[in-house]
Amino acid sequence: MMTNNCVKCDATMVEAKLDSFPVSVYKATVKPNKETMSKIDPCFVCPKCGFIELYASAPGKFTE
Ligand SMILES: [Zn+2]
């Protein structure tokens, strides 16, 4: 199981889902299509301060 601590307050982050999941993200300099878009997954929320941490599931699509 993937666990990490909040970068703001060091509490243990809890994995969460976005509404309308999965939400996609793509590099601002490219056109959005199946090849350039990545899902946002996983998503973690800090139960103490509310900080939300989002990860692109395909970070390789954001290399220069
Ligand atoms: Zn926190």
N, CA, C, O and the ligand as a Tripos MOL2 file, in Angstrom:
@<TRIPOS>MOLECULE
protein
  257   255    65     0     0
PROTEIN
NO_CHARGES

@<TRIPOS>ATOM
      1 N           0.8520   -1.1960    0.0000 N.3       1 MET1
      2 CA          0.0000    0.0000    0.0000 C.3       1 MET1
      3 C           0.8880    1.2470    0.0000 C.2       1 MET1
      4 O           1.8690    1.3180    0.7400 O.2       1 MET1
      5 N           0.5400    2.2110   -0.8230 N.am      2 MET2
      6 CA          1.3030    3.4390   -0.9430 C.3       2 MET2
      7 C           0.8840    4.4060    0.1660 C.2       2 MET2
      8 O          -0.2870    4.7680    0.2850 O.2       2 MET2
      9 N           1.8500    4.8100    0.9630 N.am      3 THR3
     10 CA          1.5500    5.8020    1.9900 C.3       3 THR3
     11 C           2.5630    6.9340    1.8900 C.2       3 THR3
     12 O           3.6970    6.7220    1.4620 O.2       3 THR3
     13 N           2.1630    8.1090    2.2750 N.am      4 ASN4
     14 CA          3.0960    9.2290    2.3410 C.3       4 ASN4
     15 C           2.5700   10.2310    3.3540 C.2       4 ASN4
     16 O           1.4150   10.1630    3.7740 O.2       4 ASN4
     17 N           3.4230   11.1500    3.7340 N.am      5 ASN5
     18 CA          3.0540   12.1430    4.7320 C.3       5 ASN5
     19 C           2.8200   13.4950    4.0820 C.2       5 ASN5
     20 O           3.4600   13.8360    3.0880 O.2       5 ASN5
     21 N           1.9090   14.2540    4.6440 N.am      6 CYS6
     22 CA          1.5800   15.5870    4.1660 C.3       6 CYS6
     23 C           2.8240   16.4850    4.2050 C.2       6 CYS6
     24 O           3.5170   16.5590    5.2200 O.2       6 CYS6
     25 N           3.0960   17.1690    3.0770 N.am      7 VAL7
     26 CA          4.2710   18.0490    3.0310 C.3       7 VAL7
     27 C           4.0500   19.3160    3.8630 C.2       7 VAL7
     28 O           5.0080   20.0260    4.1700 O.2       7 VAL7
     29 N           2.8120   19.6010    4.2250 N.am      8 LYS8
     30 CA          2.5030   20.8010    5.0050 C.3       8 LYS8
     31 C           2.5680   20.5360    6.5070 C.2       8 LYS8
     32 O           3.1450   21.3300    7.2500 O.2       8 LYS8
     33 N           1.9840   19.4300    6.9570 N.am      9 CYS9
     34 CA          1.8890   19.2030    8.4060 C.3       9 CYS9
     35 C           2.3500   17.8240    8.8420 C.2       9 CYS9
     36 O           2.3100   17.5150   10.0330 O.2       9 CYS9
     37 N           2.7880   16.9840    7.9070 N.am     10 ASP10
     38 CA          3.3690   15.6800    8.2100 C.3      10 ASP10
     39 C           2.3730   14.6300    8.7070 C.2      10 ASP10
     40 O           2.7950   13.5830    9.1990 O.2      10 ASP10
     41 N           1.0690   14.8770    8.5950 N.am     11 ALA11
     42 CA          0.0890   13.8420    8.9290 C.3      11 ALA11
     43 C           0.0930   12.7950    7.8120 C.2      11 ALA11
     44 O           0.5490   13.0830    6.7050 O.2      11 ALA11
     45 N          -0.4010   11.6010    8.0790 N.am     12 THR12
     46 CA         -0.4550   10.5530    7.0640 C.3      12 THR12
     47 C          -1.5490   10.8630    6.0580 C.2      12 THR12
     48 O          -2.7060   11.0500    6.4340 O.2      12 THR12
     49 N          -1.1870   10.9190    4.7620 N.am     13 MET13
     50 CA         -2.1420   11.2240    3.7080 C.3      13 MET13
     51 C          -3.0760   10.0400    3.4740 C.2      13 MET13
     52 O          -2.6700    8.8890    3.6270 O.2      13 MET13
     53 N          -4.3320   10.3210    3.1010 N.am     14 VAL14
     54 CA         -5.3380    9.3000    2.8410 C.3      14 VAL14
     55 C          -5.6730    9.3320    1.3560 C.2      14 VAL14
     56 O          -5.9560   10.3970    0.8080 O.2      14 VAL14
     57 N          -5.6440    8.1660    0.6960 N.am     15 GLU15
     58 CA         -5.9490    8.1270   -0.7320 C.3      15 GLU15
     59 C          -7.4140    8.4770   -0.9470 C.2      15 GLU15
     60 O          -8.2790    8.0410   -0.1870 O.2      15 GLU15
     61 N          -7.6970    9.2750   -1.9970 N.am     16 ALA16
     62 CA         -9.0470    9.7490   -2.2690 C.3      16 ALA16
     63 C          -9.3420    9.6530   -3.7600 C.2      16 ALA16
     64 O          -8.4320    9.4110   -4.5530 O.2      16 ALA16
     65 N         -10.5900    9.8360   -4.1500 N.am     17 LYS17
     66 CA        -10.9990    9.8790   -5.5500 C.3      17 LYS17
     67 C         -11.5580   11.2510   -5.8590 C.2      17 LYS17
     68 O         -12.2110   11.8670   -5.0170 O.2      17 LYS17
     69 N         -11.2990   11.7360   -7.0790 N.am     18 LEU18
     70 CA        -11.8870   12.9900   -7.5130 C.3      18 LEU18
     71 C         -13.2860   12.7100   -8.0400 C.2      18 LEU18
     72 O         -13.5270   11.6440   -8.6070 O.2      18 LEU18
     73 N         -14.2140   13.6490   -7.8620 N.am     19 ASP19
     74 CA        -15.5260   13.5100   -8.4860 C.3      19 ASP19
     75 C         -15.2910   13.6310   -9.9930 C.2      19 ASP19
     76 O         -14.3790   14.3380  -10.4200 O.2      19 ASP19
     77 N         -16.1050   12.9480  -10.8000 N.am     20 SER20
     78 CA        -15.8770   12.8530  -12.2350 C.3      20 SER20
     79 C         -14.5840   12.1010  -12.5370 C.2      20 SER20
     80 O         -13.9790   12.3000  -13.5910 O.2      20 SER20
     81 N         -14.1650   11.2480  -11.6240 N.am     21 PHE21
     82 CA        -12.9650   10.4390  -11.7680 C.3      21 PHE21
     83 C         -13.0810    9.5160  -12.9750 C.2      21 PHE21
     84 O         -14.1570    8.9460  -13.1570 O.2      21 PHE21
     85 N         -12.0740    9.3190  -13.8090 N.am     22 PRO22
     86 CA        -10.7670    9.9510  -13.6730 C.3      22 PRO22
     87 C         -10.7010   11.3030  -14.3700 C.2      22 PRO22
     88 O         -11.2510   11.4740  -15.4580 O.2      22 PRO22
     89 N         -10.0320   12.2540  -13.7480 N.am     23 VAL23
     90 CA         -9.7710   13.5520  -14.3570 C.3      23 VAL23
     91 C          -8.4670   13.4330  -15.1370 C.2      23 VAL23
     92 O          -7.5220   12.7920  -14.6780 O.2      23 VAL23
     93 N          -8.4160   14.0500  -16.3150 N.am     24 SER24
     94 CA         -7.2070   13.9670  -17.1370 C.3      24 SER24
     95 C          -6.4260   15.2640  -17.0960 C.2      24 SER24
     96 O          -6.9810   16.3270  -16.8170 O.2      24 SER24
     97 N          -5.1470   15.1720  -17.3730 N.am     25 VAL25
     98 CA         -4.2610   16.3320  -17.3980 C.3      25 VAL25
     99 C          -3.3220   16.1680  -18.5870 C.2      25 VAL25
    100 O          -2.9540   15.0480  -18.9410 O.2      25 VAL25
    101 N          -2.9350   17.2810  -19.2010 N.am     26 TYR26
    102 CA         -1.9970   17.2080  -20.3210 C.3      26 TYR26
    103 C          -1.1160   18.4450  -20.3290 C.2      26 TYR26
    104 O          -1.4740   19.4810  -19.7690 O.2      26 TYR26
    105 N           0.0270   18.3280  -20.9630 N.am     27 LYS27
    106 CA          0.9940   19.4120  -21.0060 C.3      27 LYS27
    107 C           0.3980   20.6160  -21.7250 C.2      27 LYS27
    108 O          -0.2580   20.4600  -22.7560 O.2      27 LYS27
    109 N           0.6190   21.8130  -21.1910 N.am     28 ALA28
    110 CA          0.0130   23.0290  -21.7250 C.3      28 ALA28
    111 C           0.4410   23.3280  -23.1590 C.2      28 ALA28
    112 O          -0.2520   24.0420  -23.8840 O.2      28 ALA28
    113 N           1.5900   22.7760  -23.5640 N.am     29 THR29
    114 CA          2.1300   23.0850  -24.8910 C.3      29 THR29
    115 C           1.6870   22.0920  -25.9730 C.2      29 THR29
    116 O           2.0860   22.2280  -27.1290 O.2      29 THR29
    117 N           0.8660   21.0950  -25.6140 N.am     30 VAL30
    118 CA          0.4320   20.1140  -26.6160 C.3      30 VAL30
    119 C          -1.0860   20.0880  -26.7230 C.2      30 VAL30
    120 O          -1.7860   20.5850  -25.8410 O.2      30 VAL30
    121 N          -1.5980   19.5010  -27.8170 N.am     31 LYS31
    122 CA         -3.0390   19.3480  -27.9800 C.3      31 LYS31
    123 C          -3.5140   18.1410  -27.1560 C.2      31 LYS31
    124 O          -2.8230   17.1250  -27.0850 O.2      31 LYS31
    125 N          -4.7050   18.2580  -26.5330 N.am     32 PRO32
    126 CA         -5.1960   17.1300  -25.7410 C.3      32 PRO32
    127 C          -5.7300   16.0020  -26.6170 C.2      32 PRO32
    128 O          -6.6790   16.2000  -27.3760 O.2      32 PRO32
    129 N          -5.1360   14.8420  -26.5160 N.am     33 ASN33
    130 CA         -5.6680   13.6450  -27.1800 C.3      33 ASN33
    131 C          -5.2350   12.4200  -26.3780 C.2      33 ASN33
    132 O          -4.5880   12.5450  -25.3380 O.2      33 ASN33
    133 N          -5.5990   11.2340  -26.8710 N.am     34 LYS34
    134 CA         -5.3490   10.0000  -26.1400 C.3      34 LYS34
    135 C          -3.8590    9.7930  -25.8470 C.2      34 LYS34
    136 O          -3.4820    9.2090  -24.8310 O.2      34 LYS34
    137 N          -3.0200   10.2920  -26.7730 N.am     35 GLU35
    138 CA         -1.5740   10.0840  -26.6080 C.3      35 GLU35
    139 C          -0.9450   11.0320  -25.5950 C.2      35 GLU35
    140 O           0.0220   10.6760  -24.9220 O.2      35 GLU35
    141 N          -1.4970   12.2400  -25.4880 N.am     36 THR36
    142 CA         -0.8420   13.2500  -24.6520 C.3      36 THR36
    143 C          -1.4720   13.3710  -23.2600 C.2      36 THR36
    144 O          -0.8680   13.9520  -22.3580 O.2      36 THR36
    145 N          -2.6710   12.8300  -23.0800 N.am     37 MET37
    146 CA         -3.3420   12.9940  -21.7930 C.3      37 MET37
    147 C          -2.9840   11.8840  -20.8180 C.2      37 MET37
    148 O          -2.7800   10.7320  -21.1990 O.2      37 MET37
    149 N          -2.9140   12.2660  -19.5550 N.am     38 SER38
    150 CA         -2.6700   11.3200  -18.4700 C.3      38 SER38
    151 C          -3.8200   11.4420  -17.4860 C.2      38 SER38
    152 O          -4.3640   12.5280  -17.2870 O.2      38 SER38
    153 N          -4.1880   10.3240  -16.8690 N.am     39 LYS39
    154 CA         -5.1650   10.3900  -15.7910 C.3      39 LYS39
    155 C          -4.4910   10.9700  -14.5520 C.2      39 LYS39
    156 O          -3.2710   10.8870  -14.4040 O.2      39 LYS39
    157 N          -5.2940   11.5590  -13.6610 N.am     40 ILE40
    158 CA         -4.7890   11.9730  -12.3560 C.3      40 ILE40
    159 C          -5.1070   10.8400  -11.3920 C.2      40 ILE40
    160 O          -6.2610   10.6390  -11.0130 O.2      40 ILE40
    161 N          -4.0900   10.1110  -11.0040 N.am     41 ASP41
    162 CA         -4.2600    8.9490  -10.1420 C.3      41 ASP41
    163 C          -2.8910    8.5260   -9.6370 C.2      41 ASP41
    164 O          -2.0460    8.2650  -10.4930 O.2      41 ASP41
    165 N          -2.5790    8.4310   -8.4050 N.am     42 PRO42
    166 CA         -3.5380    8.5780   -7.3080 C.3      42 PRO42
    167 C          -3.7240   10.0220   -6.8320 C.2      42 PRO42
    168 O          -3.0310   10.9440   -7.2620 O.2      42 PRO42
    169 N          -4.6850   10.1720   -5.9310 N.am     43 CYS43
    170 CA         -4.9960   11.4350   -5.2730 C.3      43 CYS43
    171 C          -5.0010   11.1790   -3.7700 C.2      43 CYS43
    172 O          -5.5910   10.2050   -3.3030 O.2      43 CYS43
    173 N          -4.3390   12.0610   -3.0110 N.am     44 PHE44
    174 CA         -4.3190   11.9070   -1.5550 C.3      44 PHE44
    175 C          -4.8060   13.1930   -0.8960 C.2      44 PHE44
    176 O          -4.5320   14.2920   -1.3780 O.2      44 PHE44
    177 N          -5.5350   13.0430    0.2190 N.am     45 VAL45
    178 CA         -5.9870   14.2000    0.9880 C.3      45 VAL45
    179 C          -5.4490   14.0710    2.4100 C.2      45 VAL45
    180 O          -5.5010   12.9970    3.0080 O.2      45 VAL45
    181 N          -4.9360   15.1700    2.9400 N.am     46 CYS46
    182 CA         -4.4780   15.1860    4.3330 C.3      46 CYS46
    183 C          -5.6930   15.3610    5.2400 C.2      46 CYS46
    184 O          -6.4240   16.3420    5.1050 O.2      46 CYS46
    185 N          -5.9200   14.4140    6.1720 N.am     47 PRO47
    186 CA         -7.0950   14.5060    7.0580 C.3      47 PRO47
    187 C          -6.9390   15.5680    8.1420 C.2      47 PRO47
    188 O          -7.8820   15.8500    8.8810 O.2      47 PRO47
    189 N          -5.7470   16.1550    8.2350 N.am     48 LYS48
    190 CA         -5.5170   17.1480    9.2910 C.3      48 LYS48
    191 C          -5.6730   18.5740    8.7650 C.2      48 LYS48
    192 O          -6.3990   19.3740    9.3560 O.2      48 LYS48
    193 N          -4.9820   18.9060    7.6340 N.am     49 CYS49
    194 CA         -5.0120   20.2970    7.1570 C.3      49 CYS49
    195 C          -5.7620   20.4500    5.8340 C.2      49 CYS49
    196 O          -6.0050   21.5760    5.3990 O.2      49 CYS49
    197 N          -6.1370   19.3370    5.1790 N.am     50 GLY50
    198 CA         -6.9200   19.4290    3.9460 C.3      50 GLY50
    199 C          -6.1010   19.5440    2.6770 C.2      50 GLY50
    200 O          -6.6630   19.6530    1.5870 O.2      50 GLY50
    201 N          -4.7830   19.5210    2.7990 N.am     51 PHE51
    202 CA         -3.9390   19.5970    1.6010 C.3      51 PHE51
    203 C          -4.2360   18.4280    0.6790 C.2      51 PHE51
    204 O          -4.3540   17.2900    1.1320 O.2      51 PHE51
    205 N          -4.3590   18.7090   -0.6420 N.am     52 ILE52
    206 CA         -4.6460   17.6780   -1.6440 C.3      52 ILE52
    207 C          -3.4260   17.4880   -2.5300 C.2      52 ILE52
    208 O          -2.8750   18.4500   -3.0660 O.2      52 ILE52
    209 N          -3.0110   16.2370   -2.6770 N.am     53 GLU53
    210 CA         -1.8430   15.8960   -3.4800 C.3      53 GLU53
    211 C          -2.3150   15.0530   -4.6650 C.2      53 GLU53
    212 O          -2.9350   14.0050   -4.4880 O.2      53 GLU53
    213 N          -2.0100   15.5290   -5.8820 N.am     54 LEU54
    214 CA         -2.4450   14.8360   -7.0960 C.3      54 LEU54
    215 C          -1.2350   14.3240   -7.8630 C.2      54 LEU54
    216 O          -0.2010   14.9910   -7.9120 O.2      54 LEU54
    217 N          -1.3570   13.1490   -8.4570 N.am     55 TYR55
    218 CA         -0.2840   12.5870   -9.2730 C.3      55 TYR55
    219 C          -0.8080   12.2580  -10.6570 C.2      55 TYR55
    220 O          -1.9150   11.7400  -10.7960 O.2      55 TYR55
    221 N          -0.0150   12.5560  -11.6870 N.am     56 ALA56
    222 CA         -0.3160   12.0880  -13.0400 C.3      56 ALA56
    223 C           0.0520   10.6120  -13.1070 C.2      56 ALA56
    224 O           1.1350   10.2210  -12.6710 O.2      56 ALA56
    225 N          -0.8570    9.7780  -13.6580 N.am     57 SER57
    226 CA         -0.5700    8.3420  -13.7240 C.3      57 SER57
    227 C           0.4900    8.0290  -14.7680 C.2      57 SER57
    228 O           1.1130    6.9690  -14.7180 O.2      57 SER57
    229 N           0.7040    8.9470  -15.7210 N.am     58 ALA58
    230 CA          1.7130    8.7440  -16.7680 C.3      58 ALA58
    231 C           2.6600    9.9440  -16.8170 C.2      58 ALA58
    232 O           2.6040   10.7320  -17.7610 O.2      58 ALA58
    233 N           3.5250   10.0940  -15.8170 N.am     59 PRO59
    234 CA          4.4040   11.2620  -15.7520 C.3      59 PRO59
    235 C           5.3480   11.3710  -16.9470 C.2      59 PRO59
    236 O           5.8520   12.4560  -17.2370 O.2      59 PRO59
    237 N           5.5900   10.2670  -17.6370 N.am     60 GLY60
    238 CA          6.4750   10.2940  -18.8040 C.3      60 GLY60
    239 C           5.9460   11.1750  -19.9210 C.2      60 GLY60
    240 O           6.7160   11.6050  -20.7800 O.2      60 GLY60
    241 N           4.6530   11.4520  -19.9280 N.am     61 LYS61
    242 CA          4.0620   12.3130  -20.9610 C.3      61 LYS61
    243 C           4.3850   13.7800  -20.7430 C.2      61 LYS61
    244 O           4.0480   14.6180  -21.5790 O.2      61 LYS61
    245 N           5.0430   14.1060  -19.6160 N.am     62 PHE62
    246 CA          5.3550   15.4970  -19.2950 C.3      62 PHE62
    247 C           6.8300   15.8200  -19.4120 C.2      62 PHE62
    248 O           7.2660   16.9000  -19.0110 O.2      62 PHE62
    249 N           7.5990   14.8980  -19.9560 N.am     63 THR63
    250 CA          9.0250   15.1710  -20.1480 C.3      63 THR63
    251 C           9.1800   16.1440  -21.2960 C.2      63 THR63
    252 O           8.3470   16.2010  -22.2000 O.2      63 THR63
    253 N          10.2490   16.9010  -21.2490 N.am     64 GLU64
    254 CA         10.4950   17.9240  -22.2830 C.3      64 GLU64
    255 C          10.9030   17.2780  -23.5990 C.2      64 GLU64
    256 O          11.1490   17.9790  -24.5810 O.2      64 GLU64
    257 ZN         -1.5790   18.2760    6.2430 Zn       65 ZN65
@<TRIPOS>BOND
     1     1     2 1
     2     2     3 1
     3     3     4 2
     4     3     5 am
     5     5     6 1
     6     6     7 1
     7     7     8 2
     8     7     9 am
     9     9    10 1
    10    10    11 1
    11    11    12 2
    12    11    13 am
    13    13    14 1
    14    14    15 1
    15    15    16 2
    16    15    17 am
    17    17    18 1
    18    18    19 1
    19    19    20 2
    20    19    21 am
    21    21    22 1
    22    22    23 1
    23    23    24 2
    24    23    25 am
    25    25    26 1
    26    26    27 1
    27    27    28 2
    28    27    29 am
    29    29    30 1
    30    30    31 1
    31    31    32 2
    32    31    33 am
    33    33    34 1
    34    34    35 1
    35    35    36 2
    36    35    37 am
    37    37    38 1
    38    38    39 1
    39    39    40 2
    40    39    41 am
    41    41    42 1
    42    42    43 1
    43    43    44 2
    44    43    45 am
    45    45    46 1
    46    46    47 1
    47    47    48 2
    48    47    49 am
    49    49    50 1
    50    50    51 1
    51    51    52 2
    52    51    53 am
    53    53    54 1
    54    54    55 1
    55    55    56 2
    56    55    57 am
    57    57    58 1
    58    58    59 1
    59    59    60 2
    60    59    61 am
    61    61    62 1
    62    62    63 1
    63    63    64 2
    64    63    65 am
    65    65    66 1
    66    66    67 1
    67    67    68 2
    68    67    69 am
    69    69    70 1
    70    70    71 1
    71    71    72 2
    72    71    73 am
    73    73    74 1
    74    74    75 1
    75    75    76 2
    76    75    77 am
    77    77    78 1
    78    78    79 1
    79    79    80 2
    80    79    81 am
    81    81    82 1
    82    82    83 1
    83    83    84 2
    84    83    85 am
    85    85    86 1
    86    86    87 1
    87    87    88 2
    88    87    89 am
    89    89    90 1
    90    90    91 1
    91    91    92 2
    92    91    93 am
    93    93    94 1
    94    94    95 1
    95    95    96 2
    96    95    97 am
    97    97    98 1
    98    98    99 1
    99    99   100 2
   100    99   101 am
   101   101   102 1
   102   102   103 1
   103   103   104 2
   104   103   105 am
   105   105   106 1
   106   106   107 1
   107   107   108 2
   108   107   109 am
   109   109   110 1
   110   110   111 1
   111   111   112 2
   112   111   113 am
   113   113   114 1
   114   114   115 1
   115   115   116 2
   116   115   117 am
   117   117   118 1
   118   118   119 1
   119   119   120 2
   120   119   121 am
   121   121   122 1
   122   122   123 1
   123   123   124 2
   124   123   125 am
   125   125   126 1
   126   126   127 1
   127   127   128 2
   128   127   129 am
   129   129   130 1
   130   130   131 1
   131   131   132 2
   132   131   133 am
   133   133   134 1
   134   134   135 1
   135   135   136 2
   136   135   137 am
   137   137   138 1
   138   138   139 1
   139   139   140 2
   140   139   141 am
   141   141   142 1
   142   142   143 1
   143   143   144 2
   144   143   145 am
   145   145   146 1
   146   146   147 1
   147   147   148 2
   148   147   149 am
   149   149   150 1
   150   150   151 1
   151   151   152 2
   152   151   153 am
   153   153   154 1
   154   154   155 1
   155   155   156 2
   156   155   157 am
   157   157   158 1
   158   158   159 1
   159   159   160 2
   160   159   161 am
   161   161   162 1
   162   162   163 1
   163   163   164 2
   164   163   165 am
   165   165   166 1
   166   166   167 1
   167   167   168 2
   168   167   169 am
   169   169   170 1
   170   170   171 1
   171   171   172 2
   172   171   173 am
   173   173   174 1
   174   174   175 1
   175   175   176 2
   176   175   177 am
   177   177   178 1
   178   178   179 1
   179   179   180 2
   180   179   181 am
   181   181   182 1
   182   182   183 1
   183   183   184 2
   184   183   185 am
   185   185   186 1
   186   186   187 1
   187   187   188 2
   188   187   189 am
   189   189   190 1
   190   190   191 1
   191   191   192 2
   192   191   193 am
   193   193   194 1
   194   194   195 1
   195   195   196 2
   196   195   197 am
   197   197   198 1
   198   198   199 1
   199   199   200 2
   200   199   201 am
   201   201   202 1
   202   202   203 1
   203   203   204 2
   204   203   205 am
   205   205   206 1
   206   206   207 1
   207   207   208 2
   208   207   209 am
   209   209   210 1
   210   210   211 1
   211   211   212 2
   212   211   213 am
   213   213   214 1
   214   214   215 1
   215   215   216 2
   216   215   217 am
   217   217   218 1
   218   218   219 1
   219   219   220 2
   220   219   221 am
   221   221   222 1
   222   222   223 1
   223   223   224 2
   224   223   225 am
   225   225   226 1
   226   226   227 1
   227   227   228 2
   228   227   229 am
   229   229   230 1
   230   230   231 1
   231   231   232 2
   232   231   233 am
   233   233   234 1
   234   234   235 1
   235   235   236 2
   236   235   237 am
   237   237   238 1
   238   238   239 1
   239   239   240 2
   240   239   241 am
   241   241   242 1
   242   242   243 1
   243   243   244 2
   244   243   245 am
   245   245   246 1
   246   246   247 1
   247   247   248 2
   248   247   249 am
   249   249   250 1
   250   250   251 1
   251   251   252 2
   252   251   253 am
   253   253   254 1
   254   254   255 1
   255   255   256 2
@<TRIPOS>SUBSTRUCTURE
     1 MET1         2 RESIDUE 1 A MET
     2 MET2         6 RESIDUE 1 A MET
     3 THR3        10 RESIDUE 1 A THR
     4 ASN4        14 RESIDUE 1 A ASN
     5 ASN5        18 RESIDUE 1 A ASN
     6 CYS6        22 RESIDUE 1 A CYS
     7 VAL7        26 RESIDUE 1 A VAL
     8 LYS8        30 RESIDUE 1 A LYS
     9 CYS9        34 RESIDUE 1 A CYS
    10 ASP10       38 RESIDUE 1 A ASP
    11 ALA11       42 RESIDUE 1 A ALA
    12 THR12       46 RESIDUE 1 A THR
    13 MET13       50 RESIDUE 1 A MET
    14 VAL14       54 RESIDUE 1 A VAL
    15 GLU15       58 RESIDUE 1 A GLU
    16 ALA16       62 RESIDUE 1 A ALA
    17 LYS17       66 RESIDUE 1 A LYS
    18 LEU18       70 RESIDUE 1 A LEU
    19 ASP19       74 RESIDUE 1 A ASP
    20 SER20       78 RESIDUE 1 A SER
    21 PHE21       82 RESIDUE 1 A PHE
    22 PRO22       86 RESIDUE 1 A PRO
    23 VAL23       90 RESIDUE 1 A VAL
    24 SER24       94 RESIDUE 1 A SER
    25 VAL25       98 RESIDUE 1 A VAL
    26 TYR26      102 RESIDUE 1 A TYR
    27 LYS27      106 RESIDUE 1 A LYS
    28 ALA28      110 RESIDUE 1 A ALA
    29 THR29      114 RESIDUE 1 A THR
    30 VAL30      118 RESIDUE 1 A VAL
    31 LYS31      122 RESIDUE 1 A LYS
    32 PRO32      126 RESIDUE 1 A PRO
    33 ASN33      130 RESIDUE 1 A ASN
    34 LYS34      134 RESIDUE 1 A LYS
    35 GLU35      138 RESIDUE 1 A GLU
    36 THR36      142 RESIDUE 1 A THR
    37 MET37      146 RESIDUE 1 A MET
    38 SER38      150 RESIDUE 1 A SER
    39 LYS39      154 RESIDUE 1 A LYS
    40 ILE40      158 RESIDUE 1 A ILE
    41 ASP41      162 RESIDUE 1 A ASP
    42 PRO42      166 RESIDUE 1 A PRO
    43 CYS43      170 RESIDUE 1 A CYS
    44 PHE44      174 RESIDUE 1 A PHE
    45 VAL45      178 RESIDUE 1 A VAL
    46 CYS46      182 RESIDUE 1 A CYS
    47 PRO47      186 RESIDUE 1 A PRO
    48 LYS48      190 RESIDUE 1 A LYS
    49 CYS49      194 RESIDUE 1 A CYS
    50 GLY50      198 RESIDUE 1 A GLY
    51 PHE51      202 RESIDUE 1 A PHE
    52 ILE52      206 RESIDUE 1 A ILE
    53 GLU53      210 RESIDUE 1 A GLU
    54 LEU54      214 RESIDUE 1 A LEU
    55 TYR55      218 RESIDUE 1 A TYR
    56 ALA56      222 RESIDUE 1 A ALA
    57 SER57      226 RESIDUE 1 A SER
    58 ALA58      230 RESIDUE 1 A ALA
    59 PRO59      234 RESIDUE 1 A PRO
    60 GLY60      238 RESIDUE 1 A GLY
    61 LYS61      242 RESIDUE 1 A LYS
    62 PHE62      246 RESIDUE 1 A PHE
    63 THR63      250 RESIDUE 1 A THR
    64 GLU64      254 RESIDUE 1 A GLU
    65 ZN65       257 GROUP 0 **** ****
